[in-house]
Amino acid sequence: MNITTVTTVLFSPTGTSRKVAMAVADSLSLENRVVDATYSTPSGMCYKSDELLVVAVPVYGGKVAPLALQRLDAMRGSNTPIVLIVVYGNRAYEEALTQLNEFVHQRGFIPIAAGAFVGEHSYSTARYPIATGRPDVDDLADARAWGKNIAAKVAQSASAEAIDVASLKAPRNSFFSMLRFVHFIKKQRRLKSVAKPQVVVDADKCKLCGKCVKLCPTGAIATGDYLHTDTSRCIKCCACVKGCPAKARTLDTPYAPVLSQCFKKRKSPVTIL
């Protein structure tokens, strides 16, 4: 493949997908342009066959974050090789990678590599840790090594050939962990009166600095109205929670304790070339 440039396209409210994507892209030894769809819909996302894309998105509930697909809907390729990356919170990425694969196929791209990496779960807290601090040093080392392997494949291949994303083997959860988690989900569905998770603000802690407004990818927090979050816009990414310097924002959710308890075992990245 005669590749001259790399473009990294990402949606990353809490920065985990960005870290993995940049570790991969920086290892390709080519000029890299970053297109960030986190806060707005990028323009001019048309790519030729001599360009390589690295696209990274988070997984929400086993699927690609819906807003990520909306922001990337205008992507168009012309038999353009692409690297697919999904980042999930140590439970499971389920349909996300095959969903992303179909999404890019429909827009003229040829997936030549794909990977699923673990990032700190949006619901992770000090009390209920869920993949805290990931991607960590080891994860990023794996990402860089994979990036070098992708570069070698690009240099040695005459043309882009699509990989079989479905053949990638996902890390398995223990039987009892999944049983407990499934039981919890069924119970939540039966309790239809249970309130949906929502961001709560401690007015005594809030310094009215406005950082949450800048961090929110959907405009769910209005300037000057820092104590409220528009639930119709909030996607539960927890960027405002994790980025609040005063620790004034929390996400009130019953999912955090069970996720923390059931999915403690470290999962390693899985990739395919």
Backbone hydrogen bonds, N-H to C=O, Kabsch-Sander energy under -0.5 kcal/mol:
donor,donor_aa,acceptor,acceptor_aa,energy
3,I,1,M,-1.3
4,T,50,D,-2.4
5,T,50,D,-0.8
6,V,31,E,-3.0
7,T,52,L,-2.5
8,T,33,R,-3.1
9,V,7,T,-0.7
9,V,54,V,-2.8
10,L,8,T,-0.5
10,L,35,V,-2.3
11,F,56,A,-1.8
15,G,12,S,-0.6
19,K,15,G,-1.9
20,V,16,T,-1.8
21,A,17,S,-2.6
22,M,18,R,-2.8
23,A,19,K,-1.8
24,V,20,V,-2.1
25,A,21,A,-3.0
26,D,22,M,-2.6
27,S,24,V,-1.1
28,L,25,A,-1.6
31,E,4,T,-0.5
33,R,6,V,-2.6
35,V,8,T,-3.4
36,D,34,V,-0.6
37,A,10,L,-3.2
37,A,35,V,-0.7
46,C,44,G,-1.2
47,Y,76,R,-2.5
51,E,48,K,-1.3
52,L,5,T,-2.2
53,L,81,P,-2.1
54,V,7,T,-2.5
55,V,83,V,-2.8
56,A,9,V,-2.2
57,V,85,I,-2.0
59,V,87,V,-2.4
60,Y,58,P,-0.5
60,Y,63,K,-3.1
61,G,59,V,-0.5
63,K,60,Y,-1.1
65,A,58,P,-2.2
68,A,65,A,-1.1
69,L,65,A,-1.4
70,Q,66,P,-1.9
71,R,67,L,-2.4
72,L,68,A,-1.6
73,D,70,Q,-1.0
75,M,72,L,-1.9
76,R,45,M,-2.6
77,G,107,R,-3.3
78,S,47,Y,-0.6
79,N,108,G,-1.3
80,T,108,G,-1.5
82,I,110,I,-2.1
83,V,53,L,-2.8
84,L,113,A,-2.5
85,I,55,V,-2.0
86,V,115,G,-2.1
87,V,57,V,-2.0
88,Y,117,F,-2.4
95,E,62,G,-1.3
96,A,62,G,-0.9
96,A,93,Y,-2.6
99,Q,95,E,-2.6
100,L,96,A,-2.5
101,N,97,L,-2.4
102,E,98,T,-2.2
103,F,99,Q,-2.1
104,V,100,L,-2.3
105,H,101,N,-2.1
106,Q,102,E,-2.1
107,R,104,V,-0.9
108,G,105,H,-1.6
109,F,104,V,-2.1
110,I,80,T,-2.9
112,I,82,I,-2.2
113,A,82,I,-1.0
114,A,272,I,-2.1
115,G,84,L,-2.2
116,A,270,V,-2.8
117,F,86,V,-2.6
119,G,88,Y,-2.6
120,E,134,R,-3.5
121,H,130,I,-2.2
124,S,121,H,-1.6
125,T,128,Y,-1.7
134,R,131,A,-1.7
140,L,136,D,-2.5
141,A,137,V,-1.9
142,D,138,D,-2.2
143,A,139,D,-2.2
144,R,140,L,-2.4
145,A,141,A,-2.3
146,W,142,D,-2.4
147,G,143,A,-2.2
148,K,144,R,-2.0
149,N,145,A,-1.8
150,I,146,W,-2.3
151,A,147,G,-2.3
152,A,148,K,-2.0
153,K,149,N,-2.1
154,V,150,I,-2.6
155,A,151,A,-2.2
156,Q,152,A,-1.8
157,S,153,K,-1.7
163,I,111,P,-2.1
165,V,163,I,-1.0
167,S,164,D,-1.7
168,L,165,V,-1.8
170,A,168,L,-0.6
178,M,174,S,-2.2
179,L,175,F,-2.4
180,R,176,F,-2.3
181,F,177,S,-2.2
182,V,178,M,-3.0
183,H,179,L,-2.2
184,F,180,R,-1.9
185,I,181,F,-2.4
186,K,182,V,-2.4
187,K,183,H,-2.0
188,Q,184,F,-2.3
189,R,185,I,-2.1
190,R,186,K,-1.7
191,L,187,K,-1.9
192,K,190,R,-1.9
194,V,191,L,-2.1
198,Q,252,D,-1.1
200,V,250,T,-3.5
202,D,248,A,-2.8
203,A,201,V,-0.9
205,K,202,D,-1.0
206,C,202,D,-2.1
213,V,210,G,-0.7
214,K,210,G,-1.1
215,L,211,K,-1.8
216,C,212,C,-1.6
225,D,222,A,-2.2
228,H,225,D,-1.4
230,D,220,A,-3.0
231,T,229,T,-0.9
233,R,230,D,-1.4
234,C,230,D,-2.0
242,K,238,C,-2.6
243,G,239,A,-1.6
244,C,240,C,-0.7
244,C,241,V,-0.6
247,K,244,C,-1.2
250,T,200,V,-2.5
252,D,198,Q,-2.6
252,D,250,T,-0.6
253,T,251,L,-1.0
256,A,253,T,-0.5
258,V,254,P,-0.7
259,L,255,Y,-2.5
260,S,256,A,-2.5
261,Q,257,P,-2.1
262,C,258,V,-2.6
263,F,259,L,-1.9
270,V,116,A,-2.0
272,I,114,A,-2.3
